[in-house]
Amino acid sequence: MRKLIANRKLTLTAGIIAVVGLMTIPSLAMAKSSATTKTTTTPNSALSASEQQQHLANIKTKGDAEITRRLAQLNKLDGVIAAAVHLAPSDQAALTAEVNTEVSGLTALQTKLNSETTLSEAIIDAQSIISEYRVFALVTPKIWLIKTADDQQAVETKLTALSAKLQSRITADQTAGKNVASLQTTLNDMIAKTNAAQSISSSVESAVLPLQPSNYDADHSILSGYITQLNTARGDFQTAYTDAKTIVSDLKAL
């Protein structure tokens, strides 16, 4: 009877492992703006009145298209944030607020651009579409990085809880006089790998969340390395997952 109960507990533990599963980092949308608003290099004073009006109209048309493209992307990102199951409430609130701010700013800029009457002011507005918002270069990858970090932390939390259950079972078997040395070694590795993964995922989240367009303007490589770090964390918790399966299998064989 005791062995039957123990096997039932192991079945439940195996169920927890199945729930944890193996995560895959989503394809992070790192696309940068491929179309930028071009401005003439000819001094405004050298253009005739009709040429200036034509340039003004062209800038408004191109600028309007670029703003509309960014607003569409922000709308998609808002949906990603809302649908993220494991996104921490504080992160969700911060990212939603950031998207809303971007939308408000771009909408106001679109109105301002369309109302400009001088070529020089329209050029300034068009340039700010990219330099002040960075929807594709910063906001999009930022949201995906944080979402991935939070998804991974959810898995790492489950692995931590599972390791505690496995430790209790191993300790009980040791008390009963069974040889659990190899099981304990495997569990220690599971715990170490889970802790390492948690540390990476948490640090990426903390580092990326406060980034703003001004940070990107100062350093275009500011997001580099974070995908690699999250992949490292993913490798760590997959190893922990494998350790857990090994432990459950070996416990059943005791």
HUTA-V233706 format. One record per residue. N is the residue number from 1. OMEGA is omega as a letter, one per 20 degrees, with the letter a starting at -180 (999 if undefined). NEAR is the number of other ideal C-beta (glycine too) atoms within 10 Angstrom. D_LAST is the distance of its C-alpha to the last C-alpha in Angstrom with 1 decimal. Layout:
n = [N N]
omega = [OMEGA OMEGA]
near = [NEAR NEAR]
d_last = [D_LAST D_LAST]
//
This chain:
n = [1 2 3 4 5 6 7 8 9 10 11 12 13 14 15 16 17 18 19 20 21 22 23 24 25 26 27 28 29 30 31 32 33 34 35 36 37 38 39 40 41 42 43 44 45 46 47 48 49 50 51 52 53 54 55 56 57 58 59 60 61 62 63 64 65 66 67 68 69 70 71 72 73 74 75 76 77 78 79 80 81 82 83 84 85 86 87 88 89 90 91 92 93 94 95 96 97 98 99 100 101 102 103 104 105 106 107 108 109 110 111 112 113 114 115 116 117 118 119 120 121 122 123 124 125 126 127 128 129 130 131 132 133 134 135 136 137 138 139 140 141 142 143 144 145 146 147 148 149 150 151 152 153 154 155 156 157 158 159 160 161 162 163 164 165 166 167 168 169 170 171 172 173 174 175 176 177 178 179 180 181 182 183 184 185 186 187 188 189 190 191 192 193 194 195 196 197 198 199 200 201 202 203 204 205 206 207 208 209 210 211 212 213 214 215 216 217 218 219 220 221 222 223 224 225 226 227 228 229 230 231 232 233 234 235 236 237 238 239 240 241 242 243 244 245 246 247 248 249 250 251 252 253 254]
omega = [r a r r a r r r r r r r r r r r a r r r r r r r a r a a a a r a a a r a a r a r r r a a a a r a a r r r r r r r r r r a a r r r r r r r r r r r r r r a r r r a a a a a a r a a r r r r a a r r r r r r r a a a a r r r r r a a a a a r r a a r r r r r a r a r a a a a r a a a a a a r r a r r a r r r r r a r r r a r r r r r r a r r r r r a r r r r r r r r a r a a a r a r r r r r r a a a r r r r r a a a r a r r a a a a a a a r r r r r a a a r a a a r a r r r r r r r r r r a r r r r r r a r r a a r a r r a a 999]
near = [5 7 9 8 9 16 12 10 15 18 11 10 18 15 10 16 18 9 10 20 10 10 18 10 16 11 7 18 15 13 11 14 17 7 9 13 24 10 17 15 5 11 7 14 6 9 15 8 7 8 14 19 13 13 18 19 12 17 23 19 12 17 23 16 12 22 24 12 16 24 15 11 19 22 11 13 24 17 10 17 20 10 9 18 8 16 22 16 7 9 20 16 12 15 22 16 10 19 21 12 12 22 18 10 14 21 12 10 19 20 10 14 22 14 11 18 8 11 21 12 15 25 19 14 21 24 15 17 24 19 11 14 23 25 25 18 20 22 24 22 22 24 27 20 24 26 24 27 28 20 21 25 21 15 25 26 14 18 25 16 12 22 21 10 15 25 17 11 20 21 12 13 16 14 9 10 7 13 9 22 10 11 22 15 11 19 21 13 16 26 18 14 23 26 16 18 26 20 13 23 26 16 14 23 21 11 17 21 18 9 20 13 17 11 13 19 15 9 10 12 7 17 20 9 11 22 17 9 16 22 13 13 29 21 13 23 26 16 17 26 22 16 23 24 13 16 27 19 11 14 20 13 5 14]
d_last = [15.3 13.1 10.1 12.9 14.0 10.8 10.8 14.4 14.1 12.0 14.8 17.3 15.9 16.0 19.5 20.5 19.6 21.8 24.5 24.5 24.9 26.7 30.2 33.2 36.1 39.1 42.2 44.0 47.6 49.3 52.5 55.7 59.0 60.6 63.9 65.8 69.2 71.8 74.9 78.2 79.1 82.7 84.2 84.9 88.5 89.1 88.2 90.7 90.3 89.3 86.8 85.2 85.0 83.3 80.8 80.2 79.5 77.2 75.1 74.9 73.7 71.1 70.0 69.7 67.5 65.2 64.9 64.2 61.4 59.8 60.1 58.4 55.5 55.3 55.2 52.2 50.4 51.1 49.3 46.3 46.1 46.5 43.8 41.2 38.3 36.6 39.9 40.2 43.1 45.0 44.6 45.7 48.7 49.7 49.4 51.3 54.0 54.3 54.7 57.3 59.2 59.2 60.5 63.2 64.3 64.6 66.3 68.9 69.3 69.9 72.7 74.1 74.1 75.9 78.5 79.4 83.0 82.9 81.1 80.0 78.2 76.5 75.2 73.7 72.0 70.7 69.2 67.5 65.6 63.4 63.7 63.1 60.4 58.1 56.4 55.1 54.6 52.9 52.3 50.5 47.9 47.6 46.5 44.0 42.5 42.1 40.7 38.1 37.2 36.8 34.7 32.3 32.2 31.1 28.1 27.4 27.7 25.0 22.7 23.4 22.6 19.3 18.3 19.2 16.9 13.9 15.1 15.2 11.6 10.5 13.2 12.1 8.7 10.9 13.4 11.2 11.0 7.7 8.6 8.9 12.2 11.8 10.5 13.5 15.8 15.2 15.7 18.8 20.1 19.7 21.7 24.2 24.9 25.2 27.6 29.6 30.0 31.1 33.7 35.2 35.4 37.0 39.4 40.6 41.2 43.2 45.2 46.2 47.0 50.3 51.7 55.2 57.7 59.5 56.3 56.2 59.9 59.5 56.6 55.8 52.6 51.2 48.4 47.4 43.9 42.3 40.9 39.4 37.8 36.3 35.0 33.3 31.7 30.6 29.0 27.2 25.7 24.8 22.7 21.1 20.4 18.8 16.6 15.6 14.7 12.6 10.7 10.2 9.2 6.5 5.3 5.6 3.8 0.0]
//
